[in-house]
Amino acid sequence: MAKGEGADQYSNNSLLTNKPVNTDVVKLAGKREQCDRLSICNKLCYAVGGAPYQITGCALGFFLQIYLLDVAQLDPFYASIILFVGRAWDAVTDPIIGFMVSRSPWTHFGRMLPWILFSTPLAVVSYFLIWYVPVIENGKVIWYLVFYCLFQTLQTCFHVPYSALTMFISEDQKERDSATAYRMTVEVLGTVIGTAVQGQIVGMANPPCIPVAPGDNITTEGLNSSLLLGQEVNTTVISPGITLDQTKTAYMIASGAICSIYVLCAVVLFFGVKEKKEASRPRSELMSFWQGIGLVMGHGPYVRLVMGFLFTSLAFMLLEGNFALFCCYTLGFRNDFQNILLVIMLAAMLTIPFWQWFLTKFGKKNAVYIGTSSVIPFMILVVCVKSNLIITYMVSFAAGVGVAAAFLLPWSMLPDVVDDFQVQNPDSRGHEAIFYSFYVFFTKFASGISLGISTLSLDFAGYMTRGCTQPENVDITLKVLVSAAPIGLILIGLVLFRSYPIDEERRQCNRKLLQEQRENEVDSETDSTELTNML
């Protein structure tokens, strides 16, 4: 059987081989097992570190598109360029940063934590400036493009080391899975916080809109250009007490609050988590960037996992990026959309423990099929039922259950793939950051393409900046973007998961084989110590 086909190449007899009992080995193994256990405090501090990525990502995912269109008043074409280039640049930086992290030397604080510490101050400054509308009209596109790309780069310097940190807080699979469940719960809580802070503050100052009667002869270009020229529209707005300047201020207040939370979470992570150095397991020789690509793409289970989650994650990102516009214009809930988003995230947060129990009880592959597909009926229902706020809230809560599975499962299964690689390549070590960064690279690059295409589709459909209503073609386009397209992507992802080879039996086999490798290392350590003492 080929090397990449599984762990069967290892003789099961090796697991049953009787060895002379060595009390020193037993003591060292016991100490190692004790060190691998994480306290609840350690898990919580580790989990808190995942919140900044989700808080900022949720705020950007749900609100950046509508902010660029209705507050910054950019043409949809330029907004699509900013969204695509920003996400594509973010995707490209992930493997580059992962490569740099994998080559980082060990410091007093570890290898991953210094990246988190030094990237945080610059990240919060660039994030704040994304939500500022510059006074120079001709420089808006460059302004948002530069600070959006800069923030994505600095956020990558935080998130890639943080993701890889999973492999360095414990060597025990159960402890890592437990810590991942804590992390996913806090990350979904982060999306709730991001939605609540951004949505509730901004929701109190919705941007004023221009009512357009069905018979009015107003073209998209005419409406957009008149707004860009700064014509006063406060006399015809739906919310006459709110001006566009107040809406801009609300976005800046929300971004300032999120920046404060970002810094607090980074501090808790840095001082609450200890990165463990594996002194007995030296890293492999440093490899080039292209060698790193060949390394991860040459491992079959990793490729299958990434491709499956590429499509399912893309489905949820497409839904996230267009749901605010869908609520405002197709459903007509302009003043309630932030509460609908909050219900989705609350449902996701509350059901994370259920999905952690489910994957432990029935296996991770089963959790993927059931959890991801559970959202499909509600994606269909939300576009088929006529606009009804109560039904929309019920559908949103049910959809949040599927969102929880989409949050938890990728990060719960990635460590299994890294363990599988380690079993098949016992002499190749220190590449965890590369595995994590390339997964994020593929998902972010695809999401950049999807957001760019979706915003461009709205432009072609005749989207009217700050219009209180939209043409029928825009409504149809939004229904496709939040229902038909995500459902198709989810189905493709589930088909790809059929070839994913790491089931529970193979996962447990890998765990035993890794444990045997570590015991052999302990044997070597003990023998070396005894030889040194004899000399």
N, C-alpha and C positions, 0 to 999 in steps of 0.2 A: 504493500500500500504506500502511496506517496506520502511524503513527510507532512504536507499541509492538510491531509485528510482527517486528522484527528489524533487523539492521544493513544490509540490502540497500538501504536508502534512501541510503546513501553510495555514491557512484560509485566503482567499482573503478578507474576511470581516475585517480582522485586518488592512488592508491597507486603509480601508474606514472609520474606526472608528473615530467619531468626538470627539475631545478632547477640553477642555477649552483652549482658547488662552492665552498663558503666554508670556508676552513681553520679559522676561529674556531668555526664551527658544528660542524665535525668534532671539534675538540678538546673543546668543551663537551659534545658528545654522548658522546664517549669517557669524559670524567670522570664524567658522569651514570651511564653504564653501569657504571663501576668502583665508584661509590658504591652502586649498587643491589645489588652482590654482598655476600652475607652470609658471614662466616666460620663455621666449625663452632662456635666458642665463642659467637658471637652467637646462632646458632640454638638451641644448648643452653640458654643463659640465658633466651631467649625461651620455650622449651618448658617450662622448670622452672616458669614462672609459671602454667601451666595445672594444675599438680598440686594446689594447695589446693582448687580447686573440685571436682575429682574425688574427692579423699581424703575431704573432709567430705560430699560428696554421696553417695558410696558408703556411708559409715558410716551416714548418715541413711536412705538408701534401703533398705538391707538390714536394719538393726537397730532403727530408731526405732519401727516398728510393734510388733515383739515386745517392745521395751523398755517402751513405754507399757502394753502389755497385761499382761505377766508380771512386770515389775520395779516400775514405778510403780503397777501394779495399778489402772489406770483402766478404767472400763466401756468396752466396745467402741464404744458410741455416742459417748462423749466423745472417745475416741481418734480416731474418724473425723472429728469436728469439727475437732480440732487439725490433723490431716493435711490436710484439705481447705482450711481457712482459711489455714494456713501456706503451702501451695503456691499458692493463689489470690492471696494477698497478695504472694508472691514474684513471681508473674506480672505483677501490676499495677505493681509497682515497676520492672520492667525497662524499659518504654517511657518511664516518667517519668525514670528515671536516664539512659537513653539520650538523651532530650531535653535534660536538664541538661548532660550531657557534651558534646553537640554545640554547646552555647552557651558552653562553658568557654573562657576566654581562654588564649592561649599563655603559658607560663611558662618559666623557665630550664630546667626539667626536661621540658617538653613539655606536652601537653594531657591525655594519658591517665594518665601515670605518677603525678602527684600524687594522683589519686583512689585509686590502688592503695595508695600510701604511707599516707594518712591513715585509710583504712577498716580496715586490717589490725588494729591493736591492739584496737579495739572489737569487731571481728568475732570474734576468738579468745576474748574474755571472754564474749560472749553464747553462743558455741558450747559453751564449758565448762559454762555454767549450764543448758544444755538437758539435760545428763546428770546433773544433781544432783536428788535426790528431796527436795523440801522437807518439813519436819517438820509443817507445817500441812496437815492432810488436806483441808480444804475449799477450800484455795487452789491445789491441784495443777493443775487445768485452766487457770486463769488464768496460773499460773506458766509452764507449757509453751507456752501460746499466745503470751504476750508475748515470751518469749526466742526461740522458734522464728521468729516474724515479724521480730523485731529482727535476728536473725542473717541471715535471708534478705535483708533490706534491705541490710545491710552487705556481704554476699557479692555482691549485685548491684552495689554500688559498686566492687567489685574486678573482677568478671568481665565486665561490659559494656565498660568501657574496655579491659580486656585483650583481649577478642575483637576490638574495633575496631582495636586496635594492629596487627593483621595488615596493614592497609592502609597503615601508616605506617613499617614497618620496611624496605620496599622497594617500588618501583614495577614490578618485573619479576615476571611471572606465575610463571615457573619457580622463582624464589627464594622467592616466597610459598608456592607449593605444597610446596616442599622444607621450608620452615620449619613449615608446617602438619603435614607428616608427622612431623617431629621432635616437634612439640607433641602430636600424637595418641599417639605412642609413649610420651611421658612422662606424658600424662594417663591412659593405660591402666595404666602403671606406678603412677600415683597411686591408681587403683582397687585395684590389687594391694596397695599399701601400706595403704590404708584398710581393705581386707578383712582383711589379715594382722594389722595392729595391733589393730583393733577385735575381729576374730574370735578371734584366738589368746588375747588377754588375757581377753576375756569368756568364751571357750570353756573356759578353765580354771576358771571359776566360774559354770557354768550355773545359772540360777535354779532353786531346788528346786520340784518339782511334786508334785501330789497324785494318786496312782493311783486311778482310778475303775473298779471292776469293771463288766462289761457289765450285770449285773443290779441294780446299785445304783440306788436311787430318789433320784437327786440332780439337781435342776434347775440350769440355768445360773445363774439368779438367786440361788439359795440358795448355790451354791459361791462366786460372785463376792462376795456380800455378806458371807459369813463371812470371806473373805480381807481384805476392806476393813475389817472390824471388828478385824483384827489377831490372829485366833486362831492359836495356835502349831501349825505343821504339820511341824516338823523331825523328829518321830518317824516320819513316814510318807513321807518324801521318798525319791526314787530315789538321790540323792547325799547320804547322811546327814552327810558331813563338811563340807558347804557350806551356809551360811546365806544368807538373803536379803540381810543387811547386807553380807556379803562380795561378793555379786554387785553390789550398788550401788557398792561401793568399786572393783571391777574396771572398771565402766563409767566412773567418774571418772578412773581411771589411764589408760585408753585415750584418753579425750578430752583429757587433759593432754598425752599424747604427740603426738596429732594437732595440737594447738594449736602445739606447738613446731615441728613440720614446716611448718605453715602460715606461721609467721613467717620461718623460714629461706628458704623458696621466694620469699616476697615480697621479701626483701632481695636475693637473687640476681637476680631480675628487675629490680629498680629500678636496681641498680648495673651490671648486665651488658648492658642494652639501651639503645640511644640512639634516641629518637623523632625522626624526621626532619620538619623543617618545610619545607613546599613554598612557598617564598617567591615563586616565579614563578606560582603558581596560587592566587590569593586565594580565600577562602571566599565563598560566596553570602551574601546578606543573611539575618539570623536570621529564622526562621519560628516560628509558634506551634506548640503541641503538636498541634492538630488538623490543621494544615497538614502536619506531619510524617507523621501517619497517612495523609492523602490522598496524600502523595508516594510512600510505599513501597507502599501498597495499589493505587496506580494503575499500578505496573510489573508487567505480566503475568507475565514469567518468575519474578519474586520470589514472587508469590502462588502460582504452581503449585509452586515448589520448597518453600515453607513448608508448603503443604497436604499434599504428599506425605510430607515428613519428620514432619509433625505426627502422622500415623497410625502410621508405622513407629517413631518414637521413643516414642510412647505405648505401643506393644506391649511394647517392652523395659522401659519404666518399670513397667508392670503386672507383668511377670515379676519384675523386681528387687524390687518392694515386697512380694511375697508368697512369694518363693522360700524364705526362711528358715523361715517357718511351714510351707510345703509339705514341706521336708526333715525338719522336726521331727516333724510329726504324720502326714502322709500316707505318707511313705516310712519313717518311724520312725528317722531318723538324728539323734536329738537331740544326740548327742555328736560328730557328724561334720559338721554342716551348715556350720560355718565353713571346714572344709577343702574342701568341695565348692564353695563360693563362691570360694575362693582359686584352685581349678583353672580355673574359668571365666575369671577375670580374667587368670591367667597365660597361658592359651591366647590370649586377646584381645591381650595385649601382644606375644606372640611372632609373631602373624600380621599385625600392623599393617604391617611392611615389605612383606609379600606383597601386601596390598591396595593399597599405594602403587604398587608395580610394576604391578599389574594395571590400575589406572585410568590409568596412564601409557601402557600398552601397548594397551589395548582401549577406553579412554574411560570417562568417569565415569558415564554413564547405564548402560552395560553392567555396571559394577561395582555400581551400585545394585541392579539386578535380580538378579544372581547372588549378591552378598554378603548381601543382606537375606533372600532366599528360602532360602538355604542352611541357615538355622536351623530352618525349619519341620519337616523330618523328625524332628529331635531333640526338638522340643517335643511331637510326637506320641508318640515312643518312650518318653519319660520317664514318661508317665502310663499307657502300655499295658503296659509290662513290670512284673512283680511286683517288689517291693522287693528290690533286689540292689545292694550297695554298689559292686562293681567295674563293673557296667554303668552305674550312676549316674555314676561318675567318667568313664567313656568318653564318655557322652552329654554331660556337662558340658564336657569338653574340646572336643568338636565344636561345641557351642553357642557356646563362646567365640570360635570363628572367625567366626561371624556377628555376634557382638557387636562385634568389631573393625571390621567394615565399617560398622556403625551408628555407631560412634564417629567414624571418619575422614571419611566421605563428606559429611555436612552442612557441616562446617567447611571442607572442601576445595572445595565448590561455591558457598558463599556469596560468596567474592571474585569468582567469575565473574559472578554476578548484579550485584554492585556495579559491576564493569567494564562490563557491558552497559548498565546505567543511565547510566554516565558517557559512554558512546559516544552514546547517544540524547539525553542532556541535558548537552552539554559546558559549559554555563554554570552548571550547578547543582552546587556542590561543598560538601564538609564535612559530609555527612550519613551517613557510614559507621556511626557509632554507632547511628543510628536504625534502619538496616537490621538490624544485629546484635541490637539489643535487642528488636525486634518478633518476630524469629524465636524468641528465648528466651521471650518473653511467651506466645506461642501454645502452645509445647510445655509450659511449666510450668503454665499454667492448665489445660490438658487433663489433665496428670498429677495435678494436685490433685483434679480431679473423679474421676479413675479411682481414686486411693488412697482418697478419701473413700467412694466407692461400694463399693469392695472390702472395706474394713473394716466398713462398715455391713452388707454382705452376710454377713460372718462372724457378726455379731451376730444377724441374722435366722436364720442356720443353726444357732445354738445354741452358739457358741464359749464354752468354759469357761476362764476365766482360770487359768493355772498348772495346768491339768489335764494329766496325763501322756498321756492319750488324749483324742480328740475324738469327738463324735457322727458318724455316717455322713454326715449332711448337710454338715458342715464339710469332710470329705474331698472330697466331690463339688464343693463350692464352690471349694476350693483348686485342684482339677484344672482347673476352668473358667478360673480366674484366671491360671494359669500356662501353659495350653495353648490351649484353644479360643478364648478372647477375644483373646490376642495374635496368633494365626494369622489370625483374621478382620481385625484391624486392619492387619496386614502386607499382606494381599491388597488391601485398600482403598487403602493407600498406593502399592502398585506399579501399580494401575490409574491412579491420579492422575498418576504419573510419566510416563505415556505422552504426556501433553500438554506436558511440559516441553520448551521449544523450543531450549535452548542445547546443541547437540551440539558435537563437536570442531571441525567446520568453522566454525561460527559463533564459537566461542571463539577460534580462531586469527585469524579476521577481526577480532574485537574487539581482540585484542592488537596487530595491525598498525595499526588505526585509532587506538588510543590512543598508539602510538609516533609516528604521524604528528602527532597533536596536540601531543605533547611536543617534537617537532622544530620545529614551527611556533612554539612558545613560545620555544625556544632562538633561532630566527631573530629573534623580536621582541626578546629580550633583547640580542642582538648588535647589532641595528639601533639600539636605544635607547642602547647603550653608545657606538657610533660617533657618533651624533648628539650625545651629551653631550661627547665628545672634540672634535668639530668646533667646538662652541660654546665 
